[in-house]
């Protein structure tokens, strides 16, 4: 399953995307981070619809009622540093989730036109068991998908086999959505999808470099 929220007509998502994409508003790093965090929260609520659920009975002063709740808590995996604001917002929606933090960066250089992938340096991985639990990859920019395709086999080799895999992002390169879904056997939910990718692997129109815009640098 692939969902693109702005194409479903979500006006709240559209408002947040205008802040994240707008070159004149991006100079305010705090506003950029806050918009990305709010978007993460919204994505968290939306993807929770597809997580396993059960019911829990609650007693009120006047009686009792069963309500749907998560059957088990997911593991939220994010890549330093660009993924942090989106992940932080997702934790607002899923506050009891565990976190798997990953250190990875693409090597500078041209995109491999034959494979559609870029070479990735992987330097760090925290510990959290994913065995039998939903695994959610939180990545703001799904450009070539190279990082997640490189990381996923290493993650499951050291943390266990998840019950399901979900990829959540802010903006994606449209052809990458199907590639990731097939390669990882994953459901994908993103706020928006664009149709162009530069030779350096940047989404167009995209929003630029999410990590630099949130935390500085160039």
Secondary structure, DSSP 8 states (H G I E B T S, - for coil): -EEEGGGGT-HHHHHHHHHHH-TTTTT-HHHHHHHHHHHHHHHHHHHGGGS-EEEEEEEETTEEEEEEEESS--EEEEEETTTHHHHHHHHHHSTT-EEEEEEEEE-SS--BTTTTB--EEEEEE-----TTSEEEEE-SEESS-HHHHHHHHHHHHHH---SEEEEEEEEEEHHHHHHHHHHHT-EEEEEEEESEE-TTS-EESS-S-HHHHHH---
